[in-house]
Amino acid sequence: MARIAVAGLYTLETNLRIEGFPLPYYPVTYPFHGITQAHAGVGLNVGVALAGLGHEVRLATLIGQDEPGDNLLAALPRFGLDGGHVARIASATSQSVILVAPDGNRQIHCDLKDLQENHYPQDKVDSLLADAALAVVCNINFARPLLAAARERGIPIATDVHALSNFDDAYNRDFMAAADILFLSHEQLPCAPQEAIAALRARFDPRVLVIGLGAGGALLSERGADTLHVPAIAPRGVVNTIGAGDALFSAFVDQTLRGTRAPLALRNAALFAGTKISESGATCGLMNAARFAEAIAATY
């Protein structure tokens, strides 16, 4: 078990099942049992996954002093987390709406309120990072100051910048430059994933770089090594792909902290993520440490 600081979004999520994309217009629909509500956000998703895998997670996030914020804070213990590093300084708690098609594709509508204008409180930083083996700093603006704070303390940083359309993107530059472990998606890349790896290595050169390819698996680039493709696996089928990237990232972090070499760590992470997408909801379908070990033994 490792102590991990996780800084990122915690939001109230509503999932709506739709017939498919593009979405035709109807004045009203009745998707019986097709609307669900859950607690989500990249920070929570990663924190829940890592806590379930046996790590001590300190979740740093911002919520509002409102009813949704009360709801989110009260739920943390059942996720294996506590609210000691949650700051209630946002004007309102963020919320998201996700449209989910039968093939598992989704469209996310995320209302961050004023989170991008806020910073995580400085008076909570020391306790957040004390004795941390790793800082997972998600690419939300309030977490940006934690990059320098972790570096000053010699704590390695893992981040996922998700969709990236410009390698010189000013918003994500700090996160990519600070990362020891850097994840991103292929979805908005301006070139082929292999070319993207070369471009990112020329600019930032993280120790480990992973590009998620969705149903196509993932590409792994370790500094000084050839690029490796790891195929996707979905042993129980696909219900909802929301949270799949967060699950892949979390499981890779877990495996790396356990001393697993990167190629095997990513293969195991693909199994973790592929199992997760058999259920709907960003924090649903996540295996705990025992189930994950059993699944690895049974699959490979």
PAZAPA-4460 file (N, C-alpha, C; in steps of 0.05 Angstrom, whole numbers, plus 32768, in hexadecimal, padded with zeros to 4 digits):
% residues 300
    n_x    n_y    n_z   ca_x   ca_y   ca_z    c_x    c_y    c_z   seq   type   mol
   8011   7FE8   8000   8000   8000   8000   8012   8019   8000     1      M     A
   800A   802D   7FF0   8018   8046   7FEE   8006   805D   7FF6     2      A     A
   8012   8072   8000   8004   808B   8005   8004   809B   7FEB     3      R     A
   7FEC   80A2   7FE1   7FEA   80B1   7FC8   7FD9   80C9   7FCC     4      I     A
   7FE3   80E0   7FC3   7FD3   80F9   7FC3   7FC6   80FB   7FA7     5      A     A
   7FAC   80FE   7FA7   7F9D   8100   7F8E   7F8F   811B   7F8E     6      V     A
   7F95   812C   7F7B   7F88   8146   7F78   7F79   8147   7F5E     7      A     A
   7F5E   814B   7F60   7F4E   814C   7F48   7F31   8151   7F4E     8      G     A
   7F22   8150   7F39   7F05   8157   7F3A   7EF5   8142   7F48     9      L     A
   7EE2   814B   7F58   7ECD   813A   7F65   7EB2   8148   7F5D    10      Y     A
   7EA1   813A   7F50   7E89   8146   7F45   7E71   8134   7F47    11      T     A
   7E59   8140   7F46   7E40   8130   7F45   7E3A   812A   7F28    12      L     A
   7E37   8110   7F21   7E34   8108   7F06   7E18   80FC   7F01    13      E     A
   7E0C   8104   7EEB   7DF3   80F9   7EE2   7DF7   80EB   7EC7    14      T     A
   7DF0   80D1   7EC6   7DF2   80C2   7EAD   7DD7   80BF   7EA0    15      N     A
   7DD5   80C4   7E86   7DBD   80C1   7E77   7DC1   80AE   7E60    16      L     A
   7DB2   8098   7E5F   7DB3   8085   7E49   7DA4   8091   7E31    17      R     A
   7DB2   8091   7E19   7DA5   809B   7E01   7DA6   8084   7DEC    18      I     A
   7D98   808A   7DD5   7D96   8076   7DC0   7DAF   8073   7DB0    19      E     A
   7DBE   8089   7DAE   7DD7   8088   7D9F   7DDE   80A4   7D96    20      G     A
   7DF6   80A7   7D8A   7E00   80C0   7D7F   7DFF   80BF   7D60    21      F     A
   7DF7   80D4   7D52   7DED   80ED   7D5C   7DD3   80EB   7D6A    22      P     A
   7DCD   80FC   7D7D   7DB5   80FB   7D8D   7D9E   810A   7D7F    23      L     A
   7D89   80FC   7D78   7D72   810A   7D6B   7D63   811B   7D80    24      P     A
   7D55   812F   7D77   7D46   8140   7D89   7D2B   8134   7D90    25      Y     A
   7D24   8133   7DA9   7D09   812C   7DB3   7D02   8140   7DC9    26      Y     A
   7CE8   8148   7DCA   7CE1   815B   7DE0   7CE1   814D   7DFB    27      P     A
   7CDD   8133   7DFC   7CDF   8124   7E15   7CE5   8107   7E0F    28      V     A
   7CF3   80FA   7E21   7CF8   80DD   7E1F   7CF3   80D1   7E3A    29      T     A
   7CEF   80B6   7E3A   7CEB   80A8   7E53   7CFE   8090   7E55    30      Y     A
   7D17   8095   7E5A   7D2B   8080   7E5C   7D2A   8071   7E77    31      P     A
   7D15   8060   7E7A   7D11   8053   7E94   7D2B   8045   7E9E    32      F     A
   7D32   804B   7EB6   7D4B   8041   7EC2   7D64   804A   7EB2    33      H     A
   7D61   805F   7EA2   7D77   8068   7E92   7D85   8080   7E9C    34      G     A
   7D7C   808B   7EB3   7D89   80A2   7EBF   7D94   809A   7EDB    35      I     A
   7DAD   809D   7EDF   7DBA   8096   7EF8   7DCB   80AD   7F01    36      T     A
   7DCF   80AF   7F1B   7DE0   80C4   7F27   7DF7   80B7   7F37    37      Q     A
   7E0E   80C3   7F35   7E25   80B7   7F42   7E39   80CD   7F4A    38      A     A
   7E4B   80C6   7F5B   7E61   80D8   7F63   7E79   80D2   7F50    39      H     A
   7E85   80E6   7F45   7E99   80E1   7F30   7EAD   80F8   7F30    40      A     A
   7EBA   80FC   7F19   7ED0   810E   7F16   7EEA   80FF   7F16    41      G     A
   7EFE   8108   7F07   7F17   80F9   7F04   7F24   80F5   7F1F    42      V     A
   7F25   810A   7F30   7F32   8107   7F4A   7F25   80F1   7F5A    43      G     A
   7F0A   80F1   7F5B   7EFD   80DC   7F6A   7F01   80C1   7F5D    44      L     A
   7EFE   80BF   7F43   7F01   80A6   7F36   7F1C   8099   7F3C    45      N     A
   7F31   80A8   7F39   7F4C   809E   7F3F   7F4F   8098   7F5C    46      V     A
   7F45   80A9   7F6E   7F47   80A4   7F8A   7F39   808B   7F93    47      G     A
   7F21   8087   7F89   7F12   806F   7F90   7F20   8056   7F86    48      V     A
   7F29   8057   7F6D   7F37   803F   7F62   7F50   8038   7F73    49      A     A
   7F60   804C   7F79   7F79   8047   7F88   7F73   803F   7FA5    50      L     A
   7F5F   804A   7FB1   7F58   8042   7FCC   7F4E   8025   7FCC    51      A     A
   7F3E   801E   7FB8   7F34   8002   7FB6   7F4A   7FEF   7FB0    52      G     A
   7F60   7FF8   7FA4   7F77   7FE7   7F9F   7F8A   7FE6   7FB7    53      L     A
   7F82   7FF2   7FCD   7F91   7FEE   7FE6   7FA3   8005   7FEE    54      G     A
   7FA2   801C   7FE0   7FB4   8032   7FE7   7FA7   8046   7FFA    55      H     A
   7FB7   8055   8008   7FAD   806A   8019   7FAC   8083   8008    56      E     A
   7F94   808C   8002   7F90   80A2   7FF0   7F87   80BB   7FFF    57      V     A
   7F94   80D1   7FF9   7F8B   80EB   8003   7F80   80FB   7FEB    58      R     A
   7F66   8100   7FEB   7F59   810D   7FD5   7F57   812B   7FD9    59      L     A
   7F65   813A   7FC8   7F64   8158   7FC8   7F51   8161   7FB3    60      A     A
   7F3C   816F   7FBB   7F28   8178   7FA7   7F19   8190   7FB2    61      T     A
   7F0A   819E   7FA1   7EFA   81B5   7FA9   7EDD   81AF   7FA3    62      L     A
   7ECC   81B5   7FB7   7EAF   81B4   7FB3   7EA3   81CD   7FC0    63      I     A
   7E89   81D0   7FBC   7E7B   81E7   7FC7   7E6E   81E1   7FE2    64      G     A
   7E66   81F6   7FEF   7E57   81F4   8008   7E39   81F4   8001    65      Q     A
   7E31   81DF   7FF4   7E15   81DC   7FEA   7E0C   81BF   7FEE    66      D     A
   7DF3   81BA   7FE7   7DE8   819F   7FEB   7DF7   8189   7FDB    67      E     A
   7DFD   818E   7FC1   7E0E   817A   7FB3   7E29   8175   7FC1    68      P     A
   7E35   818A   7FCB   7E4E   8187   7FD9   7E4B   8177   7FF3    69      G     A
   7E35   817C   8002   7E30   816B   801A   7E2E   814E   8012    70      D     A
   7E20   8149   7FFC   7E1B   812E   7FF2   7E36   8121   7FEB    71      N     A
   7E47   812F   7FDD   7E60   8124   7FD4   7E73   811E   7FEC    72      L     A
   7E74   8131   7FFF   7E85   812E   8016   7E7C   8116   8027    73      L     A
   7E63   8113   802B   7E58   80FE   803C   7E5D   80E2   802F    74      A     A
   7E61   80E1   8015   7E64   80C7   8007   7E81   80BD   8008    75      A     A
   7E94   80CE   800F   7EB0   80C5   800D   7EB7   80AD   801D    76      L     A
   7EAD   80AA   8036   7EB5   8091   8046   7EAD   8077   8038    77      P     A
   7E97   8077   802A   7E90   805D   801D   7EA2   8058   8004    78      R     A
   7EB1   806B   7FFC   7EC4   8067   7FE6   7EE0   8061   7FF1    79      F     A
   7EE2   805F   800C   7EFC   805A   8018   7F0D   8073   801A    80      G     A
   7F01   808B   8019   7F0F   80A4   801A   7F04   80B5   8031    81      L     A
   7F13   80CA   8038   7F08   80DD   804C   7F0A   80F9   8041    82      D     A
   7EFD   810C   804F   7EFB   8127   8045   7F0F   813A   8050    83      G     A
   7F25   812F   805C   7F39   8140   8069   7F47   8153   8057    84      G     A
   7F48   814D   803D   7F56   815F   802A   7F43   816A   8015    85      H     A
   7F29   816A   801B   7F15   8176   800B   7F11   8193   8014    86      V     A
   7F12   81A6   8002   7F0F   81C2   8008   7EF4   81CC   7FFD    87      A     A
   7EE3   81D7   800E   7EC9   81E0   8005   7ECA   81FE   7FFF    88      R     A
   7ED9   8205   7FEB   7EDC   8222   7FE4   7ED2   8229   7FC8    89      I     A
   7EC6   8216   7FBA   7EBA   821C   7FA0   7E9F   822A   7FA4    90      A     A
   7E97   823A   7F91   7E7E   8248   7F93   7E66   8234   7F92    91      S     A
   7E6A   821E   7F84   7E56   8209   7F83   7E64   81EF   7F7B    92      A     A
   7E58   81D9   7F81   7E63   81BF   7F7B   7E5F   81B8   7F5D    93      T     A
   7E74   81AF   7F50   7E72   81A9   7F34   7E60   8191   7F2E    94      S     A
   7E55   8191   7F16   7E43   817B   7F0E   7E48   8174   7EF1    95      Q     A
   7E42   815B   7EEA   7E45   8153   7ECE   7E2D   8142   7EC5    96      S     A
   7E28   8143   7EAB   7E14   8132   7E9E   7E21   8123   7E88    97      V     A
   7E1C   8108   7E87   7E29   80F7   7E74   7E14   80E8   7E64    98      I     A
   7E15   80EB   7E49   7E04   80DD   7E37   7E12   80C3   7E2F    99      L     A
   7E04   80AC   7E33   7E11   8093   7E2E   7E01   8083   7E19   100      V     A
   7E0E   807B   7E03   7E02   806C   7DED   7E03   804E   7DF2   101      A     A
   7DF3   803E   7DE4   7DF4   8021   7DE8   7E0F   8014   7DE3   102      P     A
   7E1F   8020   7DD1   7E39   8015   7DCB   7E4F   801D   7DE0   103      D     A
   7E46   802B   7DF4   7E59   8033   7E09   7E66   804F   7E05   104      G     A
   7E63   805A   7DED   7E6E   8075   7DE8   7E5E   8089   7DF9   105      N     A
   7E6C   809F   7E01   7E60   80B2   7E13   7E68   80CF   7E0C   106      R     A
   7E57   80E1   7E15   7E5D   80FE   7E12   7E5A   810B   7E2D   107      Q     A
   7E6E   8119   7E36   7E6F   8124   7E51   7E6A   8142   7E50   108      I     A
   7E58   814C   7E61   7E53   8168   7E64   7E5A   816F   7E81   109      H     A
   7E6F   817D   7E85   7E7A   8182   7E9F   7E79   81A0   7EA7   110      C     A
   7E6A   81A6   7EBC   7E68   81C1   7EC5   7E7A   81C5   7EDE   111      D     A
   7E91   81D1   7EDA   7EA5   81D4   7EEF   7E9F   81EB   7F02   112      L     A
   7E8A   81FA   7EFE   7E84   8212   7F0E   7E9D   8224   7F0E   113      K     A
   7EA8   822C   7F25   7EC0   823E   7F25   7ED9   822F   7F2D   114      D     A
   7EDB   8215   7F29   7EF2   8206   7F32   7F0C   820F   7F24   115      L     A
   7F09   8217   7F0B   7F21   821F   7EFC   7F2C   823A   7F05   116      Q     A
   7F1D   8249   7F15   7F27   8262   7F1F   7F32   825F   7F3C   117      E     A
   7F31   8248   7F47   7F39   8243   7F62   7F54   8234   7F63   118      N     A
   7F61   8235   7F7A   7F79   8225   7F7F   7F75   8215   7F99   119      H     A
   7F81   81FD   7F9A   7F80   81ED   7FB2   7F8D   81FC   7FC9   120      Y     A
   7F81   81FD   7FE1   7F8C   820D   7FF7   7FA8   8205   7FFF   121      P     A
   7FB9   8219   8001   7FD5   8214   8008   7FD8   8208   8024   122      Q     A
   7FC6   820E   8036   7FC9   8203   8051   7FC3   81E5   8054   123      D     A
   7FB9   81D9   803E   7FB4   81BC   803E   7FC9   81AC   8030   124      K     A
   7FDC   81BA   8023   7FEF   81AD   8011   8003   819B   8021   125      V     A
   800D   81A4   8037   8021   8195   8046   8016   817A   804F   126      D     A
   7FFE   817A   805B   7FF2   8161   8064   7FEA   814F   804D   127      S     A
   7FE2   815B   8037   7FDB   814B   801F   7FF2   813C   8014   128      L     A
   800A   8148   8013   8021   813C   8006   8034   812E   801A   129      L     A
   802F   8130   8034   8041   8124   8047   8044   8106   8043   130      A     A
   805D   80FC   803F   8063   80E0   803C   8056   80D3   8024   131      D     A
   804D   80E3   8010   8040   80D7   7FF9   8055   80CA   7FE6   132      A     A
   804E   80B2   7FDD   805F   80A4   7FCA   805C   80AE   7FAE   133      A     A
   8044   80BB   7FA9   803E   80C4   7F8E   8028   80DA   7F91   134      L     A
   802A   80EE   7F7F   8014   8102   7F7D   8007   80FF   7F62   135      A     A
   7FED   80F8   7F63   7FDD   80F7   7F4A   7FD0   8112   7F48   136      V     A
   7FD9   8122   7F35   7FCF   813E   7F32   7FC0   813F   7F18   137      V     A
   7FA6   813F   7F1B   7F95   8140   7F03   7F96   815C   7EF7   138      C     A
   7F90   815E   7EDD   7F95   8177   7ECF   7F7D   818A   7ED1   139      N     A
   7F76   8190   7EEA   7F62   81A5   7EF0   7F71   81BC   7EFC   140      I     A
   7F68   81D4   7EF6   7F79   81EB   7EFD   7F7E   81EF   7F1A   141      N     A
   7F6B   81E7   7F2C   7F70   81EC   7F48   7F86   81DA   7F53   142      F     A
   7F8D   81C5   7F45   7FA3   81B3   7F4D   7FBE   81BC   7F43   143      A     A
   7FC0   81CF   7F31   7FD9   81D7   7F25   7FEF   81DD   7F39   144      R     A
   7FEA   81EC   7F4E   8000   81F3   7F61   800C   81DA   7F6F   145      P     A
   7FFE   81C4   7F6F   8008   81AC   7F7B   801F   819F   7F6B   146      L     A
   8021   81A6   7F52   8037   819B   7F42   8052   81A4   7F4E   147      L     A
   8055   81BE   7F52   806D   81C8   7F5E   8071   81BF   7F7A   148      A     A
   805B   81BD   7F8A   805D   81B4   7FA5   8068   8197   7FA7   149      A     A
   805E   8186   7F95   8067   816A   7F95   8084   8169   7F8C   150      A     A
   808B   8178   7F78   80A7   8178   7F6E   80BA   8181   7F84   151      R     A
   80B3   8196   7F92   80C4   81A0   7FA8   80C9   818B   7FBD   152      E     A
   80B7   8179   7FC1   80B9   8164   7FD5   80C4   814A   7FCA   153      R     A
   80CB   814A   7FB0   80D7   8132   7FA4   80C2   811C   7F9F   154      G     A
   80A9   8123   7F9D   8094   810F   7F99   808E   810C   7F7C   155      I     A
   8090   80F4   7F71   8089   80F0   7F54   806C   80F7   7F4E   156      P     A
   8067   80FF   7F36   804C   8108   7F2E   8042   80F7   7F17   157      I     A
   8028   80F0   7F19   801A   80E2   7F03   8002   80F4   7EFB   158      A     A
   7FFE   80F7   7EE2   7FE7   8107   7ED9   7FDC   80FB   7EBF   159      T     A
   7FC2   8102   7EBA   7FB5   80FA   7EA1   7FA9   8114   7E96   160      D     A
   7FB2   811C   7E7F   7FA8   8135   7E73   7F91   812F   7E60   161      V     A
   7F88   8116   7E5D   7F70   810F   7E4E   7F73   8117   7E31   162      H     A
   7F60   8126   7E27   7F60   812D   7E0A   7F73   8144   7E06   163      A     A
   7F85   8140   7DF3   7F9A   8154   7DED   7F9B   8158   7DCF   164      L     A
   7F96   8171   7DC6   7F96   8176   7DA9   7FAE   8187   7DA1   165      S     A
   7FBE   8191   7DB4   7FD5   81A2   7DAE   7FEB   819B   7DC2   166      N     A
   8002   8192   7DB8   8018   818A   7DCA   8024   81A1   7DD9   167      F     A
   801F   81B9   7DCF   8029   81D1   7DDC   8013   81E0   7DEB   168      D     A
   7FFE   81D1   7DF2   7FE7   81DC   7E00   7FEF   81E9   7E1A   169      D     A
   7FE9   8203   7E1C   7FF2   8213   7E33   7FE5   8209   7E4D   170      A     A
   7FCC   8200   7E4C   7FBE   81F7   7E64   7FCC   81DE   7E70   171      Y     A
   7FD2   81CB   7E5F   7FDC   81B1   7E69   7FFB   81B0   7E6B   172      N     A
   8009   81C4   7E62   8026   81C3   7E61   8032   81BE   7E7C   173      R     A
   8029   81CB   7E91   8034   81C7   7EAC   8031   81AA   7EB5   174      D     A
   801A   819F   7EB0   8014   8184   7EB8   8026   8170   7EA9   175      F     A
   8029   8174   7E8F   8039   8161   7E7F   8057   8164   7E86   176      M     A
   8060   817C   7E8B   807C   8181   7E91   8084   8175   7EAD   177      A     A
   8071   8174   7EBF   8077   816A   7EDB   8074   814C   7EDE   178      A     A
   8067   813F   7ECA   805F   8123   7ECE   8076   8110   7ECB   179      A     A
   8078   80FD   7EDE   8088   80E5   7EDB   8079   80D0   7ECC   180      D     A
   805F   80CE   7ED1   804D   80BC   7EC3   8038   80CE   7EB5   181      I     A
   8036   80CD   7E9B   8024   80DE   7E8C   8011   80CD   7E7B   182      L     A
   7FF7   80D0   7E7F   7FE3   80C3   7E6F   7FD3   80D7   7E5F   183      F     A
   7FC9   80CF   7E48   7FB7   80DF   7E39   7FA7   80CD   7E26   184      L     A
   7F92   80D8   7E1A   7F82   80C9   7E07   7F89   80CF   7DEA   185      S     A
   7F83   80BD   7DD8   7F88   80C1   7DBC   7F72   80D2   7DAF   186      H     A
   7F5C   80D8   7DBD   7F44   80E1   7DB0   7F46   80FB   7DA1   187      E     A
   7F56   810E   7DAA   7F58   8128   7D9C   7F75   812E   7D92   188      Q     A
   7F85   8119   7D91   7FA1   811E   7D88   7FA2   8129   7D6C   189      L     A
   7FB4   813B   7D66   7FB7   8147   7D4B   7FC6   8135   7D38   190      P     A
   7FCE   811D   7D41   7FDE   810C   7D30   7FDA   80EF   7D39   191      C     A
   7FE7   80DC   7D2D   7FE6   80C0   7D35   7FF3   80BD   7D51   192      A     A
   7FE9   80AB   7D61   7FF3   80A7   7D7D   8011   80A3   7D7E   193      P     A
   801C   8094   7D6B   8039   8090   7D6B   8048   80AA   7D67   194      Q     A
   803E   80BB   7D56   804A   80D5   7D51   8047   80E7   7D6A   195      E     A
   8030   80E4   7D77   802C   80F3   7D8F   8040   80EC   7DA5   196      A     A
   8047   80D3   7DA7   805B   80CB   7DBB   8075   80D8   7DB5   197      I     A
   807E   80D9   7D9C   8097   80E6   7D95   8096   8104   7D9B   198      A     A
   807F   8110   7D95   807C   812D   7D9A   807D   8133   7DB8   199      A     A
   8070   8123   7DC8   806F   8128   7DE5   808A   8122   7DF2   200      L     A
   8098   810D   7DE8   80B3   8107   7DF2   80C6   811E   7DEC   201      R     A
   80C3   812A   7DD5   80D5   8140   7DCE   80D1   8158   7DDF   202      A     A
   80B8   815B   7DE9   80B2   8173   7DF9   80B5   816E   7E17   203      R     A
   80AC   8157   7E21   80AA   8153   7E3E   80BA   813A   7E49   204      F     A
   80BA   8125   7E3A   80CA   810D   7E40   80C4   8102   7E5C   205      D     A
   80AB   80FB   7E62   80A5   80EE   7E7C   80B1   80D3   7E7E   206      P     A
   80B4   80C9   7E96   80BF   80AD   7E9A   80AD   8099   7E8C   207      R     A
   8093   809C   7E8F   8080   808A   7E82   806A   809B   7E75   208      V     A
   8064   8094   7E5C   804F   80A2   7E4D   803C   808C   7E42   209      L     A
   8022   8090   7E46   800E   807E   7E3D   7FF8   808D   7E2E   210      V     A
   7FF2   8084   7E16   7FDB   808F   7E07   7FC6   807A   7E05   211      I     A
   7FAE   8080   7E11   7F98   806E   7E0F   7F8B   806F   7DF4   212      G     A
   7F84   8058   7DE9   7F78   8056   7DCF   7F5B   804C   7DCF   213      L     A
   7F4E   804E   7DE6   7F33   8044   7DE8   7F32   8026   7DE3   214      G     A
   7F20   801E   7DD1   7F1D   8001   7DCB   7F36   7FF6   7DBE   215      A     A
   7F48   8007   7DB5   7F61   7FFF   7DA9   7F77   7FF9   7DBC   216      G     A
   7F72   7FFC   7DD6   7F86   7FF6   7DEB   7F95   800F   7DF3   217      G     A
   7FB0   800D   7DF5   7FC0   8023   7DFD   7FDD   8020   7DF3   218      A     A
   7FEA   8036   7DF0   8007   8036   7DE9   8017   803E   7E01   219      L     A
   802D   8030   7E05   803F   8035   7E1C   805A   803E   7E11   220      L     A
   8064   8054   7E1B   807F   805D   7E14   808E   8062   7E2E   221      S     A
   80A3   8052   7E32   80B5   8058   7E49   80CE   8066   7E3E   222      E     A
   80D8   8078   7E4E   80F0   8087   7E45   8106   8074   7E3D   223      R     A
   8110   8077   7E25   8126   8067   7E1B   811F   804C   7E11   224      G     A
   8104   8046   7E0F   80FB   802C   7E06   80E8   802F   7DEE   225      A     A
   80E5   8019   7DDF   80D2   8019   7DC8   80B6   801A   7DD2   226      D     A
   80A4   8025   7DC1   8088   8027   7DC8   807B   800C   7DC7   227      T     A
   8069   8006   7DDA   805C   7FED   7DDC   803E   7FF1   7DDA   228      L     A
   8030   7FE0   7DCB   8013   7FE1   7DC9   8007   7FCB   7DDC   229      H     A
   7FF4   7FD3   7DEC   7FE6   7FC0   7DFE   7FC8   7FC0   7DF5   230      V     A
   7FBE   7FA9   7DED   7FA2   7FA8   7DE4   7F8E   7FAC   7DFB   231      P     A
   7F76   7FB5   7DF3   7F60   7FB7   7E06   7F55   7F9B   7E0C   232      A     A
   7F48   7F99   7E23   7F3B   7F80   7E2A   7F21   7F87   7E39   233      I     A
   7F0B   7F7B   7E32   7EF2   7F80   7E40   7EE5   7F65   7E46   234      A     A
   7EED   7F57   7E5B   7EE4   7F3C   7E60   7EC7   7F39   7E66   235      P     A
   7EBA   7F4F   7E6E   7E9D   7F4D   7E74   7E8C   7F5F   7E62   236      R     A
   7E97   7F68   7E4C   7E89   7F78   7E39   7E89   7F96   7E41   237      G     A
   7E7E   7FA6   7E30   7E7E   7FC3   7E34   7E61   7FCD   7E39   238      V     A
   7E5E   7FDB   7E50   7E44   7FE7   7E56   7E47   8006   7E55   239      V     A
   7E5D   8011   7E60   7E61   802E   7E61   7E7E   8033   7E64   240      N     A
   7E8A   8042   7E51   7EA6   8047   7E52   7EAF   805E   7E63   241      T     A
   7E9C   806C   7E70   7EA3   8082   7E81   7EB5   8078   7E98   242      I     A
   7ECB   8086   7E9C   7EDE   807E   7EB1   7EF2   806A   7EA9   243      G     A
   7EF1   8060   7E91   7F04   804C   7E88   7F21   8056   7E88   244      A     A
   7F25   806E   7E7F   7F40   807A   7E7F   7F4B   807E   7E9B   245      G     A
   7F39   8087   7EAD   7F41   808B   7EC9   7F48   8070   7ED6   246      D     A
   7F39   805B   7ECF   7F3F   8041   7EDA   7F5A   8037   7ECF   247      A     A
   7F5F   803B   7EB5   7F79   8032   7EAA   7F90   8040   7EB8   248      L     A
   7F8E   805A   7EBB   7FA2   806B   7EC8   7FA6   8062   7EE5   249      F     A
   7F91   805E   7EF3   7F92   8056   7F10   7FA0   803B   7F13   250      S     A
   7F98   8028   7F03   7FA3   800E   7F06   7FC1   800D   7EFE   251      A     A
   7FC8   801D   7EEB   7FE4   801F   7EE3   7FF4   802B   7EFA   252      F     A
   7FEA   8040   7F07   7FF7   804B   7F1E   7FFA   8037   7F34   253      V     A
   7FE5   8028   7F39   7FE6   8013   7F4E   7FFB   7FFF   7F48   254      D     A
   7FFB   7FF5   7F30   800F   7FE0   7F29   802B   7FEA   7F29   255      Q     A
   802F   8003   7F21   804A   800F   7F22   8054   8011   7F3F   256      T     A
   8042   801A   7F51   804A   801D   7F6D   804F   8002   7F7A   257      L     A
   8045   7FED   7F6E   804A   7FD2   7F79   8063   7FC6   7F6D   258      R     A
   8071   7FD5   7F5C   808A   7FCC   7F50   8088   7FBD   7F36   259      G     A
   8070   7FBC   7F2B   806C   7FAF   7F11   8077   7FBF   7EFB   260      T     A
   8086   7FB2   7EE9   8092   7FC1   7ED2   807C   7FCB   7EC0   261      R     A
   8082   7FE1   7EB2   806D   7FF0   7EA4   805E   7FDF   7E8F   262      A     A
   806A   7FCE   7E7F   805B   7FBF   7E6B   8045   7FAD   7E78   263      P     A
   804D   7F9F   7E8D   803A   7F8E   7E9B   8026   7F9F   7EAB   264      L     A
   802F   7FB5   7EB6   801D   7FC7   7EC5   8007   7FD1   7EB2   265      A     A
   800E   7FD8   7E9A   7FF9   7FE2   7E87   7FE7   7FCC   7E7E   266      L     A
   7FF1   7FB4   7E79   7FE0   7F9D   7E72   7FCC   7F97   7E88   267      R     A
   7FD6   7F97   7EA1   7FC4   7F93   7EB7   7FAF   7FA9   7EBA   268      N     A
   7FB8   7FC2   7EB5   7FA6   7FD9   7EB7   7F90   7FD7   7EA2   269      A     A
   7F97   7FCD   7E8A   7F83   7FC9   7E75   7F6E   7FB6   7E7E   270      A     A
   7F75   7FA1   7E8C   7F62   7F8E   7E97   7F50   7F9C   7EAC   271      L     A
   7F5C   7FAC   7EBD   7F4D   7FBA   7ED2   7F38   7FCD   7EC5   272      F     A
   7F41   7FDC   7EB1   7F2F   7FEF   7EA4   7F1A   7FE0   7E93   273      A     A
   7F22   7FCA   7E86   7F0F   7FBB   7E76   7EFA   7FAD   7E86   274      G     A
   7F00   7FA6   7E9F   7EEC   7F9B   7EB0   7ED9   7FB0   7EBB   275      T     A
   7EE4   7FC8   7EC1   7ED4   7FDE   7ECB   7EBE   7FE6   7EB8   276      K     A
   7EC2   7FE6   7E9E   7EAE   7FF0   7E8C   7E97   7FDD   7E87   277      I     A
   7E96   7FC7   7E96   7E7E   7FB6   7E95   7E68   7FC1   7EA7   278      S     A
   7E6D   7FD6   7EB5   7E59   7FE3   7EC6   7E57   8001   7EBF   279      E     A
   7E40   800D   7EC5   7E3B   8029   7EBF   7E40   803A   7ED8   280      S     A
   7E4F   8050   7ED4   7E56   8062   7EEA   7E74   8064   7EED   281      G     A
   7E7E   807B   7EF1   7E9B   8080   7EF1   7EAA   8070   7F06   282      A     A
   7E9D   806C   7F1D   7EAB   805D   7F33   7E9F   8041   7F36   283      T     A
   7E8F   8038   7F24   7E84   801D   7F26   7E95   8009   7F16   284      C     A
   7E96   7FF0   7F1F   7EA4   7FDB   7F10   7EC2   7FDA   7F16   285      G     A
   7ECB   7FEA   7F2A   7EE7   7FEA   7F31   7EEE   7FD2   7F43   286      L     A
   7F02   7FC3   7F3C   7F0A   7FAC   7F4C   7F1A   7FB5   7F64   287      M     A
   7F18   7FA6   7F7A   7F2A   7FAB   7F90   7F44   7F9C   7F8C   288      N     A
   7F57   7F9E   7F9E   7F71   7F92   7F9A   7F6F   7F74   7F97   289      A     A
   7F5F   7F67   7FA7   7F5D   7F4A   7FA6   7F51   7F40   7F8C   290      A     A
   7F3B   7F4D   7F84   7F2E   7F46   7F6A   7F40   7F4B   7F53   291      R     A
   7F4F   7F61   7F54   7F61   7F68   7F3E   7F77   7F52   7F3C   292      F     A
   7F82   7F4A   7F52   7F97   7F36   7F51   7F8B   7F1C   7F46   293      A     A
   7F73   7F15   7F4E   7F66   7EFC   7F44   7F61   7EFE   7F26   294      E     A
   7F58   7F16   7F1D   7F52   7F19   7F00   7F6C   7F17   7EF0   295      A     A
   7F81   7F22   7EFA   7F9B   7F20   7EEC   7FA4   7F03   7EEA   296      I     A
   7FA2   7EF5   7F00   7FAA   7ED8   7F00   7F99   7EC8   7EEE   297      A     A
   7F7F   7ECE   7EEC   7F6C   7EBF   7EDB   7F6E   7EC5   7EBE   298      A     A
   7F78   7EDD   7EB7   7F78   7EE6   7E9C   7F92   7EE1   7E8D   299      T     A
   7FA9   7EE4   7E9B   7FC3   7EE2   7E8E   7FD2   7EC9   7E98   300      Y     A
***
